[in-house]
Structures are given as structure tokens and as C-alpha cells.
Amino acid sequence: MSSVYDFEAQHIDGTPARLAEYRGQVLLIVNTASACGFTPQFAGLEELNKKYGPQGLVVLGFPCNQFGKQDPGSNDEIAGFCQANYGVSFPMMEKIEVNGPEAHPLYKWLTHEKPGMLGTEFIKWNFTKFLVGKDGQVRKRFAPQDTPQKLAQDIEQALAA
């Protein structure tokens, strides 16, 4: 796989999602959880979506239950939670695994392209974020504690590139 556009996923409602549909846009890919200390970041992600979406940013949320079992609900429950509590309007995908042998191929590629601390190719916790440029290549990786507001300058640079 040579770019993010080579991957497919499933929208949270079960319909297919080809990432090639987002060709030419900037992507912010985030593994999310509904019952995590970082869950309030959904509000900031939605703010980024509203502010930069018209300029070409697409936030993609990938629920994951691998960290402290903090997203145990069904896809329907997760979608309802995100909408009711944070007004999430950006695309949410079906729940996936981001680490281990069952990790989604997209996450295997993301972590290979932008490893974490000391070159580790795994996700440390919920709300790890990957910024993907218009060319489909990973520009930057952000830690869970990096708030969405801290990403604004990098997003603006990616949109301008």
C-alpha cells in the first residue's frame, strides 16, 4: 500500500468507505473511545471539522475498545453517543482494532509510516491522531494528550500545501 487512498473501511452504519473518496483532501484519522478521559476531545475534533471542513479537512473517527475496554458498545450505541453528547458530524467508522494481529490494515500502515516513541509501531492509547496530507501520505502523528486545538497550525499547513 502506497497511500491512505489504497484502504477501505466500513462506516459506522456498515456501509463501505473507500478512503480514495477523500483524494485531495487533508485527513485527520483518530482512534476514539466513548468512556475515556480523552473522550471530551470529540468536541474539539468537531470544532476542527466545522472550521476546516469547508477548506478540505476530513476528520475520520475509528472507535476502538482495546484500551481499558473504554468503548464496549455496539456501533449503533457509539454513533448515538457521539451525536447526542458531542454533535459529531464527521464520518465515524465501525469499531476496529488498532494493535495486534487483528489490527485494521489502515492502522498497520499508519503506524509503520509514522512510528511512535522510539520507533514503536503500535498505538499507545485512545485518541492518537494521524494527519494525512492531500497526497495521501502521513504528515504527522499526535499523542492522545495533544488536544485538537494544538493541531490547528499543522492542519492549516497541510491545507495550504
CNS distance restraints for C-alpha pairs under 8 A (distance, minus, plus):
assign (resid   1 and name CA) (resid   6 and name CA) 5.99 0.50 0.50
assign (resid   1 and name CA) (resid   7 and name CA) 7.91 0.50 0.50
assign (resid   1 and name CA) (resid 109 and name CA) 7.69 0.50 0.50
assign (resid   2 and name CA) (resid   6 and name CA) 6.93 0.50 0.50
assign (resid   3 and name CA) (resid 135 and name CA) 7.78 0.50 0.50
assign (resid   3 and name CA) (resid 136 and name CA) 4.94 0.50 0.50
assign (resid   3 and name CA) (resid 137 and name CA) 5.61 0.50 0.50
assign (resid   4 and name CA) (resid  19 and name CA) 6.60 0.50 0.50
assign (resid   4 and name CA) (resid  20 and name CA) 7.56 0.50 0.50
assign (resid   4 and name CA) (resid 106 and name CA) 7.34 0.50 0.50
assign (resid   4 and name CA) (resid 132 and name CA) 7.79 0.50 0.50
assign (resid   4 and name CA) (resid 136 and name CA) 5.03 0.50 0.50
assign (resid   4 and name CA) (resid 137 and name CA) 6.55 0.50 0.50
assign (resid   5 and name CA) (resid  18 and name CA) 7.42 0.50 0.50
assign (resid   5 and name CA) (resid  19 and name CA) 4.86 0.50 0.50
assign (resid   5 and name CA) (resid  20 and name CA) 4.16 0.50 0.50
assign (resid   5 and name CA) (resid  21 and name CA) 7.70 0.50 0.50
assign (resid   5 and name CA) (resid  22 and name CA) 7.48 0.50 0.50
assign (resid   5 and name CA) (resid  23 and name CA) 6.64 0.50 0.50
assign (resid   5 and name CA) (resid 136 and name CA) 6.15 0.50 0.50
assign (resid   6 and name CA) (resid  19 and name CA) 6.96 0.50 0.50
assign (resid   6 and name CA) (resid  20 and name CA) 6.64 0.50 0.50
assign (resid   7 and name CA) (resid  18 and name CA) 6.43 0.50 0.50
assign (resid   7 and name CA) (resid  19 and name CA) 5.74 0.50 0.50
assign (resid   7 and name CA) (resid  20 and name CA) 7.44 0.50 0.50
assign (resid   7 and name CA) (resid 105 and name CA) 7.57 0.50 0.50
assign (resid   7 and name CA) (resid 106 and name CA) 6.19 0.50 0.50
assign (resid   8 and name CA) (resid  16 and name CA) 7.29 0.50 0.50
assign (resid   8 and name CA) (resid  17 and name CA) 5.64 0.50 0.50
assign (resid   8 and name CA) (resid  18 and name CA) 4.46 0.50 0.50
assign (resid   8 and name CA) (resid  19 and name CA) 5.72 0.50 0.50
assign (resid   8 and name CA) (resid 106 and name CA) 7.88 0.50 0.50
assign (resid   9 and name CA) (resid  16 and name CA) 6.20 0.50 0.50
assign (resid   9 and name CA) (resid  17 and name CA) 5.06 0.50 0.50
assign (resid   9 and name CA) (resid  18 and name CA) 6.43 0.50 0.50
assign (resid   9 and name CA) (resid  19 and name CA) 7.55 0.50 0.50
assign (resid   9 and name CA) (resid  93 and name CA) 7.04 0.50 0.50
assign (resid   9 and name CA) (resid  94 and name CA) 7.68 0.50 0.50
assign (resid  10 and name CA) (resid  14 and name CA) 5.43 0.50 0.50
assign (resid  10 and name CA) (resid  15 and name CA) 5.56 0.50 0.50
assign (resid  10 and name CA) (resid  16 and name CA) 4.58 0.50 0.50
assign (resid  10 and name CA) (resid  17 and name CA) 5.11 0.50 0.50
assign (resid  10 and name CA) (resid  93 and name CA) 5.61 0.50 0.50
assign (resid  10 and name CA) (resid  94 and name CA) 5.59 0.50 0.50
assign (resid  11 and name CA) (resid  15 and name CA) 5.26 0.50 0.50
assign (resid  11 and name CA) (resid  16 and name CA) 6.06 0.50 0.50
assign (resid  11 and name CA) (resid  17 and name CA) 5.84 0.50 0.50
assign (resid  11 and name CA) (resid  91 and name CA) 7.18 0.50 0.50
assign (resid  11 and name CA) (resid  92 and name CA) 6.09 0.50 0.50
assign (resid  11 and name CA) (resid  93 and name CA) 4.08 0.50 0.50
assign (resid  11 and name CA) (resid  94 and name CA) 5.52 0.50 0.50
assign (resid  12 and name CA) (resid  75 and name CA) 5.75 0.50 0.50
assign (resid  12 and name CA) (resid  76 and name CA) 7.30 0.50 0.50
assign (resid  12 and name CA) (resid  79 and name CA) 6.94 0.50 0.50
assign (resid  12 and name CA) (resid  92 and name CA) 5.57 0.50 0.50
assign (resid  12 and name CA) (resid  93 and name CA) 4.25 0.50 0.50
assign (resid  12 and name CA) (resid  94 and name CA) 4.11 0.50 0.50
assign (resid  12 and name CA) (resid  95 and name CA) 7.38 0.50 0.50
assign (resid  13 and name CA) (resid  75 and name CA) 7.22 0.50 0.50
assign (resid  13 and name CA) (resid  76 and name CA) 7.21 0.50 0.50
assign (resid  13 and name CA) (resid  93 and name CA) 7.78 0.50 0.50
assign (resid  13 and name CA) (resid  94 and name CA) 7.28 0.50 0.50
assign (resid  14 and name CA) (resid  94 and name CA) 6.86 0.50 0.50
assign (resid  17 and name CA) (resid  21 and name CA) 7.86 0.50 0.50
assign (resid  19 and name CA) (resid  23 and name CA) 7.38 0.50 0.50
assign (resid  22 and name CA) (resid  26 and name CA) 7.99 0.50 0.50
assign (resid  22 and name CA) (resid  27 and name CA) 7.88 0.50 0.50
assign (resid  22 and name CA) (resid  58 and name CA) 7.78 0.50 0.50
assign (resid  23 and name CA) (resid 134 and name CA) 6.73 0.50 0.50
assign (resid  23 and name CA) (resid 135 and name CA) 7.50 0.50 0.50
assign (resid  23 and name CA) (resid 136 and name CA) 7.07 0.50 0.50
assign (resid  24 and name CA) (resid 133 and name CA) 7.98 0.50 0.50
assign (resid  24 and name CA) (resid 134 and name CA) 4.39 0.50 0.50
assign (resid  24 and name CA) (resid 135 and name CA) 6.37 0.50 0.50
assign (resid  24 and name CA) (resid 136 and name CA) 7.61 0.50 0.50
assign (resid  25 and name CA) (resid  56 and name CA) 5.09 0.50 0.50
assign (resid  25 and name CA) (resid  57 and name CA) 5.98 0.50 0.50
assign (resid  25 and name CA) (resid  58 and name CA) 6.94 0.50 0.50
assign (resid  25 and name CA) (resid 133 and name CA) 7.07 0.50 0.50
assign (resid  25 and name CA) (resid 134 and name CA) 4.78 0.50 0.50
assign (resid  25 and name CA) (resid 159 and name CA) 7.86 0.50 0.50
assign (resid  26 and name CA) (resid  56 and name CA) 6.04 0.50 0.50
assign (resid  26 and name CA) (resid  57 and name CA) 4.75 0.50 0.50
assign (resid  26 and name CA) (resid  58 and name CA) 6.17 0.50 0.50
assign (resid  26 and name CA) (resid 131 and name CA) 7.30 0.50 0.50
assign (resid  26 and name CA) (resid 132 and name CA) 5.69 0.50 0.50
assign (resid  26 and name CA) (resid 133 and name CA) 4.87 0.50 0.50
assign (resid  26 and name CA) (resid 134 and name CA) 4.99 0.50 0.50
assign (resid  26 and name CA) (resid 136 and name CA) 7.98 0.50 0.50
assign (resid  26 and name CA) (resid 155 and name CA) 7.76 0.50 0.50
assign (resid  26 and name CA) (resid 158 and name CA) 6.65 0.50 0.50
assign (resid  26 and name CA) (resid 159 and name CA) 6.39 0.50 0.50
assign (resid  27 and name CA) (resid  57 and name CA) 5.79 0.50 0.50
assign (resid  27 and name CA) (resid  58 and name CA) 4.89 0.50 0.50
assign (resid  27 and name CA) (resid  59 and name CA) 5.78 0.50 0.50
assign (resid  27 and name CA) (resid  60 and name CA) 7.08 0.50 0.50
assign (resid  27 and name CA) (resid 130 and name CA) 7.88 0.50 0.50
assign (resid  27 and name CA) (resid 131 and name CA) 5.81 0.50 0.50
assign (resid  27 and name CA) (resid 132 and name CA) 4.93 0.50 0.50
assign (resid  27 and name CA) (resid 133 and name CA) 6.66 0.50 0.50
assign (resid  27 and name CA) (resid 134 and name CA) 7.79 0.50 0.50
assign (resid  28 and name CA) (resid  57 and name CA) 7.37 0.50 0.50
assign (resid  28 and name CA) (resid  58 and name CA) 6.27 0.50 0.50
assign (resid  28 and name CA) (resid  59 and name CA) 4.68 0.50 0.50
assign (resid  28 and name CA) (resid  60 and name CA) 6.10 0.50 0.50
assign (resid  28 and name CA) (resid 129 and name CA) 6.60 0.50 0.50
assign (resid  28 and name CA) (resid 130 and name CA) 5.63 0.50 0.50
assign (resid  28 and name CA) (resid 131 and name CA) 4.68 0.50 0.50
assign (resid  28 and name CA) (resid 132 and name CA) 6.30 0.50 0.50
assign (resid  29 and name CA) (resid  59 and name CA) 6.05 0.50 0.50
assign (resid  29 and name CA) (resid  60 and name CA) 4.88 0.50 0.50
assign (resid  29 and name CA) (resid  61 and name CA) 6.17 0.50 0.50
assign (resid  29 and name CA) (resid  62 and name CA) 7.49 0.50 0.50
assign (resid  29 and name CA) (resid 129 and name CA) 5.63 0.50 0.50
assign (resid  29 and name CA) (resid 130 and name CA) 5.12 0.50 0.50
assign (resid  29 and name CA) (resid 131 and name CA) 6.55 0.50 0.50
assign (resid  29 and name CA) (resid 132 and name CA) 7.76 0.50 0.50
assign (resid  30 and name CA) (resid  59 and name CA) 7.65 0.50 0.50
assign (resid  30 and name CA) (resid  60 and name CA) 6.27 0.50 0.50
assign (resid  30 and name CA) (resid  61 and name CA) 5.08 0.50 0.50
assign (resid  30 and name CA) (resid  62 and name CA) 6.02 0.50 0.50
assign (resid  30 and name CA) (resid 127 and name CA) 5.58 0.50 0.50
assign (resid  30 and name CA) (resid 128 and name CA) 5.77 0.50 0.50
assign (resid  30 and name CA) (resid 129 and name CA) 4.59 0.50 0.50
assign (resid  30 and name CA) (resid 130 and name CA) 6.56 0.50 0.50
assign (resid  31 and name CA) (resid  61 and name CA) 5.95 0.50 0.50
assign (resid  31 and name CA) (resid  62 and name CA) 4.62 0.50 0.50
assign (resid  31 and name CA) (resid  63 and name CA) 5.54 0.50 0.50
assign (resid  31 and name CA) (resid  64 and name CA) 6.17 0.50 0.50
assign (resid  31 and name CA) (resid  98 and name CA) 7.72 0.50 0.50
assign (resid  31 and name CA) (resid 126 and name CA) 5.69 0.50 0.50
assign (resid  31 and name CA) (resid 127 and name CA) 5.09 0.50 0.50
assign (resid  31 and name CA) (resid 128 and name CA) 6.03 0.50 0.50
assign (resid  31 and name CA) (resid 129 and name CA) 7.06 0.50 0.50
assign (resid  32 and name CA) (resid  39 and name CA) 7.36 0.50 0.50
assign (resid  32 and name CA) (resid  61 and name CA) 6.12 0.50 0.50
assign (resid  32 and name CA) (resid  62 and name CA) 5.69 0.50 0.50
assign (resid  32 and name CA) (resid  63 and name CA) 4.51 0.50 0.50
assign (resid  32 and name CA) (resid  64 and name CA) 6.02 0.50 0.50
assign (resid  32 and name CA) (resid 126 and name CA) 5.49 0.50 0.50
assign (resid  32 and name CA) (resid 127 and name CA) 5.19 0.50 0.50
assign (resid  33 and name CA) (resid  39 and name CA) 6.24 0.50 0.50
assign (resid  33 and name CA) (resid  63 and name CA) 5.52 0.50 0.50
assign (resid  33 and name CA) (resid  64 and name CA) 6.01 0.50 0.50
assign (resid  33 and name CA) (resid  65 and name CA) 6.86 0.50 0.50
assign (resid  33 and name CA) (resid  70 and name CA) 5.73 0.50 0.50
assign (resid  33 and name CA) (resid  71 and name CA) 4.93 0.50 0.50
assign (resid  33 and name CA) (resid 126 and name CA) 6.22 0.50 0.50
assign (resid  33 and name CA) (resid 127 and name CA) 7.51 0.50 0.50
assign (resid  34 and name CA) (resid  39 and name CA) 5.77 0.50 0.50
assign (resid  34 and name CA) (resid  70 and name CA) 6.30 0.50 0.50
assign (resid  34 and name CA) (resid  71 and name CA) 5.25 0.50 0.50
assign (resid  34 and name CA) (resid  78 and name CA) 6.93 0.50 0.50
assign (resid  34 and name CA) (resid  81 and name CA) 7.34 0.50 0.50
assign (resid  34 and name CA) (resid  82 and name CA) 7.61 0.50 0.50
assign (resid  35 and name CA) (resid  39 and name CA) 6.29 0.50 0.50
assign (resid  35 and name CA) (resid  70 and name CA) 4.86 0.50 0.50
assign (resid  35 and name CA) (resid  71 and name CA) 6.15 0.50 0.50
assign (resid  36 and name CA) (resid  70 and name CA) 5.81 0.50 0.50
assign (resid  36 and name CA) (resid 126 and name CA) 7.48 0.50 0.50
assign (resid  38 and name CA) (resid 126 and name CA) 7.35 0.50 0.50
assign (resid  38 and name CA) (resid 127 and name CA) 6.81 0.50 0.50
assign (resid  38 and name CA) (resid 144 and name CA) 7.28 0.50 0.50
assign (resid  38 and name CA) (resid 145 and name CA) 7.46 0.50 0.50
assign (resid  39 and name CA) (resid 127 and name CA) 7.96 0.50 0.50
assign (resid  40 and name CA) (resid  44 and name CA) 7.54 0.50 0.50
assign (resid  41 and name CA) (resid  45 and name CA) 6.11 0.50 0.50
assign (resid  41 and name CA) (resid 127 and name CA) 7.92 0.50 0.50
assign (resid  41 and name CA) (resid 147 and name CA) 6.67 0.50 0.50
assign (resid  41 and name CA) (resid 148 and name CA) 6.72 0.50 0.50
assign (resid  42 and name CA) (resid  46 and name CA) 6.09 0.50 0.50
assign (resid  42 and name CA) (resid  82 and name CA) 7.60 0.50 0.50
assign (resid  42 and name CA) (resid  86 and name CA) 6.20 0.50 0.50
assign (resid  42 and name CA) (resid  88 and name CA) 7.21 0.50 0.50
assign (resid  43 and name CA) (resid  47 and name CA) 6.29 0.50 0.50
assign (resid  43 and name CA) (resid  86 and name CA) 5.49 0.50 0.50
assign (resid  43 and name CA) (resid  87 and name CA) 7.81 0.50 0.50
assign (resid  43 and name CA) (resid  88 and name CA) 7.72 0.50 0.50
assign (resid  44 and name CA) (resid  48 and name CA) 6.28 0.50 0.50
assign (resid  44 and name CA) (resid 147 and name CA) 7.38 0.50 0.50
assign (resid  44 and name CA) (resid 148 and name CA) 5.27 0.50 0.50
assign (resid  44 and name CA) (resid 149 and name CA) 6.54 0.50 0.50
assign (resid  45 and name CA) (resid  49 and name CA) 6.17 0.50 0.50
assign (resid  45 and name CA) (resid  59 and name CA) 7.25 0.50 0.50
assign (resid  45 and name CA) (resid 148 and name CA) 5.73 0.50 0.50
assign (resid  46 and name CA) (resid  50 and name CA) 6.18 0.50 0.50
assign (resid  46 and name CA) (resid  86 and name CA) 7.58 0.50 0.50
assign (resid  46 and name CA) (resid  87 and name CA) 7.46 0.50 0.50
assign (resid  46 and name CA) (resid  88 and name CA) 5.84 0.50 0.50
assign (resid  46 and name CA) (resid  89 and name CA) 7.01 0.50 0.50
assign (resid  46 and name CA) (resid  90 and name CA) 7.02 0.50 0.50
assign (resid  47 and name CA) (resid  51 and name CA) 6.04 0.50 0.50
assign (resid  48 and name CA) (resid  52 and name CA) 5.71 0.50 0.50
assign (resid  48 and name CA) (resid  53 and name CA) 7.34 0.50 0.50
assign (resid  48 and name CA) (resid 148 and name CA) 7.14 0.50 0.50
assign (resid  48 and name CA) (resid 149 and name CA) 7.69 0.50 0.50
assign (resid  48 and name CA) (resid 152 and name CA) 7.64 0.50 0.50
assign (resid  49 and name CA) (resid  53 and name CA) 4.91 0.50 0.50
assign (resid  49 and name CA) (resid  57 and name CA) 6.72 0.50 0.50
assign (resid  49 and name CA) (resid  58 and name CA) 6.62 0.50 0.50
assign (resid  49 and name CA) (resid  59 and name CA) 6.19 0.50 0.50
assign (resid  49 and name CA) (resid  90 and name CA) 6.62 0.50 0.50
assign (resid  50 and name CA) (resid  54 and name CA) 7.38 0.50 0.50
assign (resid  52 and name CA) (resid  56 and name CA) 6.48 0.50 0.50
assign (resid  52 and name CA) (resid  57 and name CA) 5.41 0.50 0.50
assign (resid  53 and name CA) (resid  57 and name CA) 4.50 0.50 0.50
assign (resid  53 and name CA) (resid  58 and name CA) 6.02 0.50 0.50
assign (resid  55 and name CA) (resid 159 and name CA) 7.14 0.50 0.50
assign (resid  56 and name CA) (resid 159 and name CA) 6.84 0.50 0.50
assign (resid  57 and name CA) (resid 155 and name CA) 7.86 0.50 0.50
assign (resid  57 and name CA) (resid 159 and name CA) 7.37 0.50 0.50
assign (resid  58 and name CA) (resid  90 and name CA) 7.09 0.50 0.50
assign (resid  58 and name CA) (resid  91 and name CA) 7.95 0.50 0.50
assign (resid  59 and name CA) (resid  90 and name CA) 5.81 0.50 0.50
assign (resid  59 and name CA) (resid  91 and name CA) 6.78 0.50 0.50
assign (resid  60 and name CA) (resid  90 and name CA) 6.52 0.50 0.50
assign (resid  60 and name CA) (resid  91 and name CA) 5.29 0.50 0.50
assign (resid  60 and name CA) (resid  92 and name CA) 5.85 0.50 0.50
assign (resid  60 and name CA) (resid  93 and name CA) 7.23 0.50 0.50
assign (resid  61 and name CA) (resid  90 and name CA) 7.65 0.50 0.50
assign (resid  61 and name CA) (resid  91 and name CA) 6.41 0.50 0.50
assign (resid  61 and name CA) (resid  92 and name CA) 4.59 0.50 0.50
assign (resid  61 and name CA) (resid  93 and name CA) 6.00 0.50 0.50
assign (resid  62 and name CA) (resid  92 and name CA) 6.13 0.50 0.50
assign (resid  62 and name CA) (resid  93 and name CA) 5.14 0.50 0.50
assign (resid  62 and name CA) (resid  94 and name CA) 6.52 0.50 0.50
assign (resid  62 and name CA) (resid  95 and name CA) 6.08 0.50 0.50
assign (resid  62 and name CA) (resid  96 and name CA) 6.69 0.50 0.50
assign (resid  63 and name CA) (resid  71 and name CA) 6.99 0.50 0.50
assign (resid  63 and name CA) (resid  78 and name CA) 7.85 0.50 0.50
assign (resid  63 and name CA) (resid  92 and name CA) 7.69 0.50 0.50
assign (resid  63 and name CA) (resid  93 and name CA) 6.98 0.50 0.50
assign (resid  63 and name CA) (resid  94 and name CA) 6.65 0.50 0.50
assign (resid  63 and name CA) (resid  95 and name CA) 4.53 0.50 0.50
assign (resid  63 and name CA) (resid  96 and name CA) 6.31 0.50 0.50
assign (resid  64 and name CA) (resid  70 and name CA) 7.93 0.50 0.50
assign (resid  64 and name CA) (resid  71 and name CA) 6.21 0.50 0.50
assign (resid  64 and name CA) (resid  95 and name CA) 5.35 0.50 0.50
assign (resid  64 and name CA) (resid  96 and name CA) 5.33 0.50 0.50
assign (resid  64 and name CA) (resid  97 and name CA) 5.77 0.50 0.50
assign (resid  64 and name CA) (resid  98 and name CA) 7.11 0.50 0.50
assign (resid  64 and name CA) (resid 126 and name CA) 7.51 0.50 0.50
assign (resid  65 and name CA) (resid  69 and name CA) 4.80 0.50 0.50
assign (resid  65 and name CA) (resid  70 and name CA) 5.57 0.50 0.50
assign (resid  65 and name CA) (resid  71 and name CA) 4.63 0.50 0.50
assign (resid  65 and name CA) (resid  72 and name CA) 5.92 0.50 0.50
assign (resid  65 and name CA) (resid  95 and name CA) 7.57 0.50 0.50
assign (resid  65 and name CA) (resid  96 and name CA) 7.74 0.50 0.50
assign (resid  65 and name CA) (resid  97 and name CA) 7.28 0.50 0.50
assign (resid  66 and name CA) (resid  70 and name CA) 7.61 0.50 0.50
assign (resid  66 and name CA) (resid  97 and name CA) 6.57 0.50 0.50
assign (resid  66 and name CA) (resid  98 and name CA) 7.69 0.50 0.50
assign (resid  66 and name CA) (resid  99 and name CA) 7.90 0.50 0.50
assign (resid  67 and name CA) (resid 125 and name CA) 6.07 0.50 0.50
assign (resid  67 and name CA) (resid 126 and name CA) 6.64 0.50 0.50
assign (resid  71 and name CA) (resid  78 and name CA) 7.64 0.50 0.50
assign (resid  73 and name CA) (resid  77 and name CA) 5.57 0.50 0.50
assign (resid  73 and name CA) (resid  78 and name CA) 6.03 0.50 0.50
assign (resid  74 and name CA) (resid  78 and name CA) 6.17 0.50 0.50
assign (resid  75 and name CA) (resid  79 and name CA) 6.10 0.50 0.50
assign (resid  75 and name CA) (resid  94 and name CA) 6.06 0.50 0.50
assign (resid  75 and name CA) (resid  95 and name CA) 6.48 0.50 0.50
assign (resid  76 and name CA) (resid  80 and name CA) 6.14 0.50 0.50
assign (resid  77 and name CA) (resid  81 and name CA) 6.07 0.50 0.50
assign (resid  78 and name CA) (resid  82 and name CA) 6.17 0.50 0.50
assign (resid  79 and name CA) (resid  83 and name CA) 6.19 0.50 0.50
assign (resid  79 and name CA) (resid  92 and name CA) 7.38 0.50 0.50
assign (resid  80 and name CA) (resid  84 and name CA) 5.88 0.50 0.50
assign (resid  81 and name CA) (resid  85 and name CA) 5.81 0.50 0.50
assign (resid  81 and name CA) (resid  86 and name CA) 7.85 0.50 0.50
assign (resid  82 and name CA) (resid  86 and name CA) 5.45 0.50 0.50
assign (resid  82 and name CA) (resid  87 and name CA) 6.40 0.50 0.50
assign (resid  82 and name CA) (resid  88 and name CA) 5.54 0.50 0.50
assign (resid  83 and name CA) (resid  87 and name CA) 4.32 0.50 0.50
assign (resid  83 and name CA) (resid  88 and name CA) 4.91 0.50 0.50
assign (resid  83 and name CA) (resid  89 and name CA) 7.27 0.50 0.50
assign (resid  96 and name CA) (resid 103 and name CA) 7.16 0.50 0.50
assign (resid  96 and name CA) (resid 104 and name CA) 6.38 0.50 0.50
assign (resid  97 and name CA) (resid 102 and name CA) 6.22 0.50 0.50
assign (resid  97 and name CA) (resid 103 and name CA) 4.62 0.50 0.50
assign (resid  97 and name CA) (resid 104 and name CA) 5.95 0.50 0.50
assign (resid  98 and name CA) (resid 102 and name CA) 7.74 0.50 0.50
assign (resid  98 and name CA) (resid 103 and name CA) 4.50 0.50 0.50
assign (resid  98 and name CA) (resid 104 and name CA) 5.90 0.50 0.50
assign (resid  98 and name CA) (resid 107 and name CA) 5.56 0.50 0.50
assign (resid  98 and name CA) (resid 108 and name CA) 7.37 0.50 0.50
assign (resid  98 and name CA) (resid 122 and name CA) 7.63 0.50 0.50
assign (resid  98 and name CA) (resid 123 and name CA) 6.69 0.50 0.50
assign (resid  99 and name CA) (resid 103 and name CA) 4.81 0.50 0.50
assign (resid  99 and name CA) (resid 104 and name CA) 7.95 0.50 0.50
assign (resid  99 and name CA) (resid 107 and name CA) 7.64 0.50 0.50
assign (resid  99 and name CA) (resid 108 and name CA) 7.63 0.50 0.50
assign (resid  99 and name CA) (resid 122 and name CA) 5.83 0.50 0.50
assign (resid  99 and name CA) (resid 123 and name CA) 6.40 0.50 0.50
assign (resid 103 and name CA) (resid 107 and name CA) 6.55 0.50 0.50
assign (resid 103 and name CA) (resid 108 and name CA) 6.53 0.50 0.50
assign (resid 104 and name CA) (resid 108 and name CA) 6.49 0.50 0.50
assign (resid 105 and name CA) (resid 109 and name CA) 6.23 0.50 0.50
assign (resid 106 and name CA) (resid 110 and name CA) 6.13 0.50 0.50
assign (resid 107 and name CA) (resid 111 and name CA) 5.99 0.50 0.50
assign (resid 108 and name CA) (resid 112 and name CA) 6.19 0.50 0.50
assign (resid 108 and name CA) (resid 121 and name CA) 7.76 0.50 0.50
assign (resid 108 and name CA) (resid 122 and name CA) 7.99 0.50 0.50
assign (resid 109 and name CA) (resid 113 and name CA) 6.07 0.50 0.50
assign (resid 110 and name CA) (resid 114 and name CA) 6.09 0.50 0.50
assign (resid 110 and name CA) (resid 115 and name CA) 7.88 0.50 0.50
assign (resid 110 and name CA) (resid 130 and name CA) 7.47 0.50 0.50
assign (resid 110 and name CA) (resid 138 and name CA) 7.10 0.50 0.50
assign (resid 111 and name CA) (resid 115 and name CA) 4.94 0.50 0.50
assign (resid 111 and name CA) (resid 116 and name CA) 7.30 0.50 0.50
assign (resid 111 and name CA) (resid 120 and name CA) 7.94 0.50 0.50
assign (resid 111 and name CA) (resid 121 and name CA) 4.88 0.50 0.50
assign (resid 111 and name CA) (resid 122 and name CA) 5.97 0.50 0.50
assign (resid 111 and name CA) (resid 123 and name CA) 7.30 0.50 0.50
assign (resid 112 and name CA) (resid 121 and name CA) 5.66 0.50 0.50
assign (resid 113 and name CA) (resid 138 and name CA) 6.65 0.50 0.50
assign (resid 114 and name CA) (resid 121 and name CA) 7.89 0.50 0.50
assign (resid 114 and name CA) (resid 138 and name CA) 6.88 0.50 0.50
assign (resid 114 and name CA) (resid 140 and name CA) 6.95 0.50 0.50
assign (resid 114 and name CA) (resid 141 and name CA) 6.28 0.50 0.50
assign (resid 115 and name CA) (resid 119 and name CA) 4.94 0.50 0.50
assign (resid 115 and name CA) (resid 120 and name CA) 5.33 0.50 0.50
assign (resid 115 and name CA) (resid 121 and name CA) 4.93 0.50 0.50
assign (resid 115 and name CA) (resid 122 and name CA) 7.29 0.50 0.50
assign (resid 116 and name CA) (resid 120 and name CA) 5.00 0.50 0.50
assign (resid 116 and name CA) (resid 121 and name CA) 6.27 0.50 0.50
assign (resid 116 and name CA) (resid 122 and name CA) 7.07 0.50 0.50
assign (resid 116 and name CA) (resid 123 and name CA) 7.57 0.50 0.50
assign (resid 116 and name CA) (resid 141 and name CA) 7.71 0.50 0.50
assign (resid 123 and name CA) (resid 128 and name CA) 6.90 0.50 0.50
assign (resid 124 and name CA) (resid 128 and name CA) 7.49 0.50 0.50
assign (resid 125 and name CA) (resid 144 and name CA) 6.51 0.50 0.50
assign (resid 126 and name CA) (resid 144 and name CA) 6.23 0.50 0.50
assign (resid 127 and name CA) (resid 143 and name CA) 7.38 0.50 0.50
assign (resid 127 and name CA) (resid 144 and name CA) 4.65 0.50 0.50
assign (resid 127 and name CA) (resid 145 and name CA) 7.86 0.50 0.50
assign (resid 128 and name CA) (resid 141 and name CA) 7.46 0.50 0.50
assign (resid 128 and name CA) (resid 142 and name CA) 5.89 0.50 0.50
assign (resid 128 and name CA) (resid 143 and name CA) 5.06 0.50 0.50
assign (resid 128 and name CA) (resid 144 and name CA) 4.56 0.50 0.50
assign (resid 129 and name CA) (resid 141 and name CA) 5.75 0.50 0.50
assign (resid 129 and name CA) (resid 142 and name CA) 4.94 0.50 0.50
assign (resid 129 and name CA) (resid 143 and name CA) 6.58 0.50 0.50
assign (resid 129 and name CA) (resid 144 and name CA) 7.09 0.50 0.50
assign (resid 130 and name CA) (resid 138 and name CA) 6.76 0.50 0.50
assign (resid 130 and name CA) (resid 139 and name CA) 7.58 0.50 0.50
assign (resid 130 and name CA) (resid 140 and name CA) 5.88 0.50 0.50
assign (resid 130 and name CA) (resid 141 and name CA) 4.57 0.50 0.50
assign (resid 130 and name CA) (resid 142 and name CA) 6.28 0.50 0.50
assign (resid 131 and name CA) (resid 138 and name CA) 5.91 0.50 0.50
assign (resid 131 and name CA) (resid 139 and name CA) 5.57 0.50 0.50
assign (resid 131 and name CA) (resid 140 and name CA) 5.22 0.50 0.50
assign (resid 131 and name CA) (resid 141 and name CA) 6.36 0.50 0.50
assign (resid 131 and name CA) (resid 155 and name CA) 7.52 0.50 0.50
assign (resid 132 and name CA) (resid 136 and name CA) 5.89 0.50 0.50
assign (resid 132 and name CA) (resid 137 and name CA) 5.42 0.50 0.50
assign (resid 132 and name CA) (resid 138 and name CA) 4.30 0.50 0.50
assign (resid 132 and name CA) (resid 139 and name CA) 5.37 0.50 0.50
assign (resid 132 and name CA) (resid 140 and name CA) 7.23 0.50 0.50
assign (resid 132 and name CA) (resid 158 and name CA) 7.99 0.50 0.50
assign (resid 133 and name CA) (resid 137 and name CA) 5.60 0.50 0.50
assign (resid 133 and name CA) (resid 138 and name CA) 6.33 0.50 0.50
assign (resid 133 and name CA) (resid 139 and name CA) 6.06 0.50 0.50
assign (resid 133 and name CA) (resid 158 and name CA) 5.68 0.50 0.50
assign (resid 133 and name CA) (resid 159 and name CA) 7.64 0.50 0.50
assign (resid 134 and name CA) (resid 158 and name CA) 7.36 0.50 0.50
assign (resid 134 and name CA) (resid 159 and name CA) 7.57 0.50 0.50
assign (resid 134 and name CA) (resid 161 and name CA) 7.82 0.50 0.50
assign (resid 142 and name CA) (resid 146 and name CA) 6.11 0.50 0.50
assign (resid 146 and name CA) (resid 150 and name CA) 6.31 0.50 0.50
assign (resid 146 and name CA) (resid 151 and name CA) 7.66 0.50 0.50
assign (resid 147 and name CA) (resid 151 and name CA) 7.15 0.50 0.50
assign (resid 148 and name CA) (resid 152 and name CA) 7.23 0.50 0.50
assign (resid 151 and name CA) (resid 155 and name CA) 6.10 0.50 0.50
assign (resid 152 and name CA) (resid 156 and name CA) 6.09 0.50 0.50
assign (resid 153 and name CA) (resid 157 and name CA) 6.21 0.50 0.50
assign (resid 154 and name CA) (resid 158 and name CA) 6.20 0.50 0.50
assign (resid 155 and name CA) (resid 159 and name CA) 6.10 0.50 0.50
assign (resid 156 and name CA) (resid 160 and name CA) 6.15 0.50 0.50
assign (resid 157 and name CA) (resid 161 and name CA) 6.17 0.50 0.50
